[in-house]
Amino acid sequence: MPAVTVPFTTREWITVQNSFKSNEKELKKATDILTMWRARTGTETYLIFQITEHLLTLDRLNMTTDRRNELQMKALINNYCTVIVRVINYINEICQTEAGTSSIAGAVGRMGIPNWIVDVRHSATHKLMPKLGMLQKAAAYLKEWIWDNYWSKSIQDAMRWAIPNAVIEGQKNKKLMEKKKSDGYGLITEYVRWRNEDPTYIPQNKKEWELEPLNKIAEFLKKEPDVINSLLASDILLLSEEKMMQYQFSMDLSSNIWDVPQAYQLYWSPLIILIHRNHLLLSLLKETIDFMLTESVTPHERRQLSGWTNLYLGVLLGGKPSAFTDANRAEWRPIVKLIISKIEFFKKETALQVIRESKIFDEQKIKKLEYIIGLKIGNNSVGKVQPVSGNVPSPGPSESSKNMSSSTISMSKFTDTNEGMEFSISDTDFTNVPLGLMPDQSCESLYLIIELHKDSVMAFSRVGETLAPAIPAITYHSHVWWFWTYELGLKDEDGEHQVGLKIEKNVEGTQKESRPKGVEEMLEKILKDERPPGADYVLTFGDSSKNDSKDVFIHRAAMASNSALLTEIIRNKFNPPGDQILVPSSEDRIIFPHLKSEDVEFFLTFFYTGKIILPHHGGFARVGRVFCMIAMKPQVLQLFDQWQKLIVENLLKTGNSEDIINESIKALIGIYSAPYGALPVAKRVAVSLLADQFSIHEAKKVNIMEKIRNNKEFGSYNLEKFLPCVFRTKSLIAAVKKRGIP
């Protein structure tokens, strides 16, 4: 059987299994767990779990029902009827899938269900309610049957029997769709990297349109035409408020339609043109409108989607031949109706042009619609949105539409509306870029001009000058960014001009130290595996089933003071989504199955002091995953800032050569396991120091690579992740003499 996703842990499943035939107290524990599974998976909860919950709840209801109360008795009988119908239908579904049997009695009979129970089900569905005694007898039989066929078996055998083929196919289709989405995101990522090299470039001929990544996207659009459109409509084109501020875009809150800045249109125009060329722009329009009108969309997102919708309409209306044909008129009909019903999200002239040219309505109806629309939104189109600063007007949507609809546009037709406002695309990809260079440079450019940004080309003109850019190098999760903290300088070294790299030692941190009295002593005692006075909770680091775990006694108040999630877990005993945190329902214990004993100090220090320290060099990824779950947003925002500060401080205070090598490698192991771009300054410092040591030892004709590879401390890590970067730095920066401008 293909792999399926289940909403429970082994311990939870065993608890339900052991409670299946128990008394009322144990039944409550089982139904609580089943309810929790249903909460985890929502509408995708497997029917076997719903039926089991219903059967066990019915047992509890039968114990507590007052036989003298007519309403309670009717509720009990109705519940018996419902559960019998559901169980028989469920067994029938499994049998029909496997054998193709036509009748219910014939299908379930193959699974050992007698005809009298099918008759009870038939009476409960179509005739008078059976007597309570008969219903109880049938329910007891079905409960025993479910025990024999499901709950008495191992998890693997039980799930193999319980899940119909339709469910398995559904999960396979879901995974296939996730794979397609992942491929789509990958292509969009390639597009962004390509676009960042020159955000104003538009392919001019067929040969240029066939270059990567445009050719890959074109092929993907032919195979999966809906995936890219779905990603654009629901995710890719939407900007958070933080991004809006960062890019110096503005939004008129009095309008329902965002006037999409020309520079942002220009950035995505090759992709939109490609979609239009493949006759998929109408599909993208419909996808965008549908998502714009969903309840989950925020007003901020809806304004953006409305802006893009009007742009797409402008492109379709301005194209030749006409966007309206007999073949696609059926596709336009629901779009036109949505435009009429939600006219506040569409520009008046655009909406009227669509209504006229689509020819869905006769002339008399069109005149009435024009009159109604005029009453609804007045005679004026949506006002222009002014830029944040300066007097540069935003371009009209019709001009933008013309620009985007043409596949052979000269670059002179596009104007940068952010000119003079220092706008820049900050999601720059520095993969495989030598230290100190931008992606569009080679190391030879150091001899002449150092380009920091396409709108800020500068060069050294005399000795003593420095360049220290203030453009964000990395944006991480749309709310954290760092500015480069190094600068390049031109200096005179014994009559020869050299370019030098200066790294600021004082990397700013935002962490405040505040330790109550006695906390350090308490923390020291716990780290020595002692149980402190008043400890009332246990944390397990590691997987106890593999004898690879460590128990730590802790105060629940310490956890609650720095984690809202752990506060709720302590109070309500629930398992959060994922497998990073497990919570036994019957113990005052929290299990971190993927953490290790060397991670104890990081989390205990955080719980007791609120302070962030460096984890073990091999634990950055696993520690970061758990920390981002349990910590609150301000603490998460501090995490990489503080790690970066501590790494740099540790590296810069390291003295002898051997320590520099070891600490740099440890730092790079941790940095490369963190999210890409999270620790840029620390990476550059570690790479520079290690490259410098390679150069020094190479000059002494000492091979340190063999010593590094034989170091047992690094044996379990893949050093090839970062060593090529170190060697490039050694070759291109550390070991090459730099010349000034002639």
N, C-alpha and C positions, 0 to 999 in steps of 0.2 A: 504493500500500500504506500502511495506517496506520502511524504511528510506533511502533517497537518499541525496547525497551531492550536494549542489548548490553553484555557484560561486559568490553569491551576498548577500548584506545585505538587510534588509527590506526597509531601506530608499532608496537605489539604485533602488530596484524594483518598488517602488511607484513613483520615479522620472520618470522612463521610462513609466510607466502606464499613468501618467499625461501628458507626452509629446507626447504620441502616435498619437494624432490627432491635434497637435498644429502647429504653424507656423515654418518657417525655423530655427529661432534662437533656439527654444525649441527642434526641431528635431535634431539639431546638438548636443545638450546636451544628448539626448537619444542615438544617434548613438555612441557618445564618450563613454558612460557608457557600451553599448553593446560590443564595441571594447575592453574595459578594461576587461570585463568578458571573452572574447575570449582569451585575452592574459594570463589570470589567468589559464585557463583550457586547452589551446592548442588544440590538436587533439580530446580531449574528450568533447569539447563544445557541448551542446545540440543543435540539429538542429533547434529547435524553435527559439533560440536566433540568430543563423546565418540568418535564414529566415527573422526574424523581422528587423535585422540590414540591410539586403539587401533591404527590402521593404521601410524602412524609408530613406535609402540613395538614393533610386530611386526617392522618392518624392523630395528630395533636388536636385538631378540631373535634374529632370524634370523642376524645377524652374529656373535653371541656364543655361540650354542648349540653345545655339544660333541656332534657326531654320534655319538660312541661312548657317550654317556650316555643310557640308555634313558628315565629320568625326564624329562630335559631335552627329548628328542625328542617324548615324549608331550605335554608341556606346549606345545611349539611347534605341534604338529598341532592340539591342542584350541583354541589361540588363533586359528589360521587359520580353523578351522571357525566359531568364534564370530563373528569379524569379518565373514566372508562372509554369515552368516545375518543379522547386524545391518544390514549395508549394504543387502542385498536387501529386507529388511523395511522399512527406512527409505524407500527409493525407492518401494516399493509403497504406503506410507502417503501419500506425496505424490501419486502417480498416482491412487489410489483416491479421494482427496479432490477432485481436479480433474475426473476423467473418469467416476467411478463404475464402472470396469471390475471384473469379478467375479474372474477368475483372476489369480494372481501373475504368471505368464508373460506373459499378455496386457497387464497393467498396466505392468510394467517394460519390456516390449518396445517400448512407445510412447516410452520414454526411451532406446532404443538398447542395452539390455542383451540379449545373445544368450541363446538357450534353454539352451546348454550350461552357462552359469554358474548358471541357475536349477536345472538338474539337479544341479550340484555342491552347491548349497544344500540341495536335497531329500535327497540322499544323506547329507550331514552331519547332517541333522535326523532322518531316519527310517531310514536304512540303515547299512551299514558305512562307516567313515571313508574318504573318498577318499584316494588316494595323495598324499604331500607335494608332488610335482611338479605335480599338477593343482591342488592348493590354492594353491600359490605363483603359478601362472599366473592363476588366477581373482582372487586378491588383487591382483596387479599390474594386471590389467585394470580392476578396480574403483577402485584408487587413481588410475589415469590418468583414469578416467571422472569421479571426484570433482574432480580437478584441472581438467579441461576445463569442468565445469559449475559449479564453485564457486570454487576458489582462484585460478584464472587471471583471474577477473573483478574488477571494482571492488567495494568494500564494499557499496555500495547494491544493485547487481545481484545480488551473491552472496546477501545476506540476503533479497532479494525472492524468490529461487528456493528458498532452503534452509528457510524457515520455513513449515510447513504452516498452512493456514487455521485449524486447531484451536488452534494456538499463538497466532495473532493474535487469535482470538476470546477466548482465555483472558486475554490481556493487556488486551484491551478491557474484559472483565468485571472484571478486577482494578482497572483505573483507575476504572471506574464505581463499584465498591465503595469505593475510596479517596475518591471524590467524595462518596458518601453519608455516609461516616464524617466527612469534613470538615464537611459540612452539619450533622451531628449534634453535633459538637463546637461549632460556631458557635451552635447553639440552646442548648446547655448553658451556654456562656459568657454568652449573653443572660440565661438564667435566673439565673446567679450574680450578675450585675450587678443584676438586679431584686430578688433575694433579699437582697442586702447592704443595700438601702435600709431594709428592716425584716425581720430574720430570724425574727420571731415571727408575722408576718402570715399568716393563712389565709383564702382567699376564702370568703365566706359565702353567696353566691347565684350563680345562673346567669350574671348579668351580669358579676360579678367574675371568674368562671372563663373568660370569653371575652375578657378583657383580654390585651394582650401582656405577656410572651412565651408565656403559657400557651396561647393560641389557636394560635400557630404550632406549638408542640410537639404539640398535639392533632392538627393537620392532618398533621404529619410522621409521627406514630404510625400514622395511617390508611394512609399510603402506604408507609412503611418500618418496619413494626412491630418488626423485629428489631434495627435499628441502635442505637437508644437503649438497649435492654436490654443489648446487647453492651458498649456503652461503660460503662454503670453497673457491670456485673458485673466487667469486666476492668480498669477504670481509674479512673473518676470518683470512686467512693465510697471508694477505698482511700487511706489516709493513711500517709505515711512516718513513721518514728520521730521525725524532726525536727518534723514537723507535729503529731504527738501531744504532744510536749513543749511546742510553741508554744501549742497550744490547751488545755493542762493536762488532757488526757485521759490516763487510765491504762489499763493492761492487765495482768490477772492471768496471769502466765506459767505458772502451775500448771493453768490451765484451757484447754481447746481452743476455748472460745466467748467472744468479746468481748461484754461487756454494753454495747451501743452507747449512749453518753450521750444523755439526753433532748434536750439542745440540738442535738445533731447530727442526731437523728431529725427534730426539728422543722424544721431547716433544709431537709431534703430532702423533707419530707412532702407539700407540694403536688405535686411531681413524681411521687412514688409513688402518691398518690391519683389523679392523672391517668392513670397507667398502669393502675391498678386499674379505673378507670371505663371504660377502653377494652378491658377483659377481657384484659389482657396480663400480669397479675401472675404467673400460673402459668408463662408463658414466661420471665419474668424470674427466677423461682425456679429453673427448670431450668437456665437459663444460668449463674446464680450457683453452683449446685451443681457443674455440669460444670467450671467454671473453678477452683472451690475444690479439686477433686480432681486437677487436673493437676500433674505433677511439678515444673514450673517455678515454681510458687507457693511463696513463702517461708512459714515458720511464722507470721511476723508478719502477712502478708497473709491466710493461711488462717484465723487466728482472727477477723479482721475479717469475712471472707466468711461464716464460720459464724454470727457474730452477726447479720448481715443476713438470712441464710437463715432463721434461727429467727424473726426479726421478720416476714418475708413469710409464713411458715407460720401465725404467729399471726393475721395479717390475714385470710388465707384461711379459717382455721378459725373466726374470730369473725364472719365476714360472713353476711348473709342475702340471698338464699337460700343453701343449702349449696354449698360449692365443689366438691362431688363429684356429678357427674351421669353418666348413661349415655354422654353424648356425649364427655366428657373422661376417662373412666375409663382409656382406653388411654394417655393422657398421664401419668396419675398412677402407673401401674404401674411404670415404670422409676424414678420418683422414690422410691416407697415401697421398692423393692428397694435403692436406694442408701442410704436412711435406715437400713435394717436392717443393711446390710453396713458402714456407716461411722457407727454409732450414737454414737461418741465425739464427733462434731461436732454432735449434736442434743440438745436438752433432753429429758429422759426423758418428761415428761408430754406435751410437744408431739408427740414421736415416737409414743407410744402412742395419742394421740388421732387422729393421721393414719391409723395402722394400723386402728383400729376403724372410723372413719367412712368410709374409702375403700371398705370392703366388698370388697376384692380377695381376701381370704382368708376361709375359713369360721371359725366360732366355735372349733372345736377347734384350728385352726392359729394363730388369734390368741392363745389361751391359752398355747400353746407359745412363741410369739414373746415374749409378755409375760414369761414365765419366763426365757427366754434373755437378754432385754434387762436384766432385773433382776439376773441373774448378772454380766453384763458391766459395768454401770455402777453397780450398787448401788441403794439405795432413795432416794438423795438427788439432787435436781437440782443443776445447776451452781451453785456459790457466787457470791454477788454480788461485783462488783468495786468496791472502795472508791475514792473520789476521792483525788486527790493530797494534798489538804489539807482541813481542816475536817471536819465530821461530817454533811455533807449526803448522805443515802443515794441511790444510783442507783435509778431507777424500775424496777419489774418489767417484763418483756417483754410480759406479757399486757396491761397497761395501755397500754403504748406501742402495741401492735397495735390496741387499740380506738381510740386517738387517730388513728392513721394510716388506719384503714379507714373512718372517717367523713368525708364530704365537707361536712358542715355543722356543724363543730365550733366552739364558742365559744372564744375565746382564753383564757378563764379556766381551761380544762381543762389547759392546758399550763403546766408549771412549769419554771423555769430552774434546773437542777441545779448550775449553776456560780455561782449567786448568792453574792456575797461572795468569789469566787475570781478576779474581774477577767478572766473569759473574754471574748474578742472575736473576731469574724470579721475577719481581717486582710487578706483579699484584696479590699480596697476599690478600686473603679474611680474614678480621678480624671479620666477623660476629660471635657473640657468643663466642669470644675469650676473656678470662679475661685480664684485664689491665696488661701490661708488659710481656705478654707471646706471643709466636709464635703459629700458628695453630696446630703444631704437639706436643704441650706441654700440660700438666695439671698443676694445681696449686702445686701438690706435687713436681714438678721439681724444685721449688724454694728452696727446702731443699738441693738439691745437685748441679745440673748443670742448668744454664740458657742458652738454645740454642737460639741464635739469627738468625742463618741461617744454612742450612745443610752443607755449606762449611766453617763455621766460628763458631765452637763449642768452647765455653769458659766457665770457671767457676771461681767463687771467690776463692782465695787461702788465703787471709789474710784481716784483718780489714783495711779499708781505700781505698780498691779498688773500682772502678766504671766501669760500662759498658755503653757506649753511642753509639749505632749502627749508621752507616752512610749509611745503605741500605734504599732506598726510600720505605716508607710504603704504599704510595698510588700514583697511576697514574690516573690523571683525564683528560678525553677528549684528551688523547695522547700528550698533550703539557704542562701540569702543574703538577708539583710534589712537595711534601713537604718531608723534612727529619724530623725524630722524633726529638723533642726538649726536651726530658726528658732523664734522665739517672738513672740507678739503682746502688745503692751503699751499701756496707756492712759496718756496723758501730757497735761499742761496746756501748751498753746501759745498764749501771749498771751491767757489767759483762756478759750480755747476748747478743749474736750476733744477729743483726736484719738487714733485708733488707729494705732499705728505697727508696722512690721515690722522685726524685728531678726534678722539672719542671722549665725550664728556663723562667724567667719573660720577658726578652727582646726578644719577637717574632719579627723578622725583618719585617718591612714594606717597601714598595717601593714607597709610596705615597709622592709626593712633594706638599707642600702648597705654593700657589702663588695667592694672592688676590689683585686685583687692588683696588685703593682707591675708597671708597664709595660703594663697593660691599656688604659689611656686612650690612650697613644701608639699602641698597636697598632690600636685601634678608629679613631682619627683617621686613621691611614694607610689603612685599608680604605675608610673613607668618602670618601677622596680618590681612589678608584679605583686605588689602588696594591695590588700583590700583596705581602703581608707574608711574611717568612721563615718557612718551614715550612708554608705553606698547602697543604693536601692534599685539598681538596674545593671544589666549585663550586656556588653557589646561583644559579639563574636566576629573576629576578623578571619576570613577564610572559610573553606568548606570542611565542616566537621566530618562529613561522610567519607572524606579521603584522609582523615587524620592529619589535616593540614590547616589547623585553625588555632586561634588564641583567644581566650576569654579575658575580658577586662571588666572589672567592677567600677561603676561610675555612678555619679549622682544625676538623677533625671532632671533636676533643676538646672544643671550645667548645660545639658543638651538643649533644653527648652529655651534657655536664655539666648541662644544664638541660632536657632532653627525653628521656623514656624512649622515646617513639615514634620519634624520629629516631635514637636509639641502635639500635633494632631495624632500622630502614630501612638504616642504614649497614652493619649486620652481615649482613642477609639479602637486601637488595635486593628489596623487594616494594612494590607499590602499595597504599596503604591505601584503604578504601572512599571513594567520592566522587571528585570531580574537582579537589579543592583542592590535592592534592600528587601529582606524577607522578615516577616513579623510573625512568630508563633503566637497563636491565639491564647494559649494556656500558660505562657511564661512572660515574665518581665524581661524580655530579651529582644534585641535587634541584631539581625545577622547581615553582615556585609560579605557575601560569598566570594566576591571577586577581589577583595582587598587582601593584603598580606600583613604579617606581623610587623614588617618594617614600616607600615603605614600608620601604626598606632599613634606614634608621637605627633604626627601632623594633625590628626583629628582630635586627639585629647588636648593639644595645645589650643586648637581653635575653640573647642567646647568650653574650656575653663578660662581662657583669656581673650578670646575673640581675635587672636593674633594669627597671621598666616606665615608659616615657615616653609622652607624648601622641603619637598618630599624626597624620598630615596630617588636616585637618578633614574632608576628603572620603573618608577611608579607614577610618573607625571600623568599618563593617560588614565589609568584606573582611578587615581586619586581625584583627578579633575572631573571625571564622569560623576562620581558620587557627590563631590563637593557642590557641583552645579545643581544637583537635585535637592540637597538638604539646606544649602545656604540661601539667604535672602538676596534680592537683586543688588543692593549696594555692596554686599560682600563679594558677590560674583564679579562685579565690575572691578573690584580691587585685585582679584586673584592674579591675573597675568601681569598687571603693573607691579605687584609686590614680588612675584617670582622673578620677573625681569630685573628688578632692583637688587634682589638678593644674589642672583647669579652673577651679575656684573660686579657687585662689591666683592664677592668671593673670589672671582677671577683676578681682579685688579690688586687684591692684597696678597695673592699667592707669590711666594718668593722664588725658590730654586726651580731649575729647569724641569726636573722630573715631576714636581708638583704641578707646574703649569700644564704639562702634557696630560697628566692624569685628570686634573680638574676640568680642563677644556674638553676632554673626551666625555667625561661624566655629564658635563653641561650639555653637550651636543646630543648625547643619547636622550636626555630629557626633553630638549628643545624639539627634536625631530619626532618625538612621540606626542607632542602637544599639537593642537590645530594649526594648520599652515598659516604662517604670518602672525601668530599670537605673540611671539617673543623675538621680534626682529633685531632689536639692539643687542640683546644677549647673544643671538646667533652671530652677529657680525663681530662682536668682541671675541667670542670663543673661537670662531674660524680664523680671525686675524692672529690671535695669540698662538694657536696651534700651527698655522702656516708659518709664522715667524720662527717657531721652534724647529720645524722641518728645514727651513733655510739655514738656520744656525748649525744644526747637526750635519746637514749636507756639506756645508763649508768645511766642517771638521772631518768629513768623510766617515761619519758615523750613521749607520742604518738603524733607525729607531722603529721602523715598521714591524720588523720581526718581534721585537720586544713587546710592542703594543698588542700584536696578534696573539702572543703567548701569555698575555696577562689574563689570569683566570677570572679576574673581576669583570672583564669585558667579554669573556668567552661566549656568553649566551645572547649577545646583542649583535645586530647587523650593522657593523661599522661602515659598510659600503653605502649606507644611506647618505652619509655626510662627507666621507673622505674625498670623493671626487671634487666636491665644492672646496675643500681645504687645499687640494692640489692645484685647482684652478687659481685660487687666491694666491698661492705661493708663486705660481708661474706668471700670473698676469699683474700682480700688485707687489707682493713682498720682494720678489727676486728680480724685478725689472727696474732699471734706472729710468727715471722720468725726465723728460726734457721740457724746457719752457717754450714759449712762443718765440720764434725768430724775430 
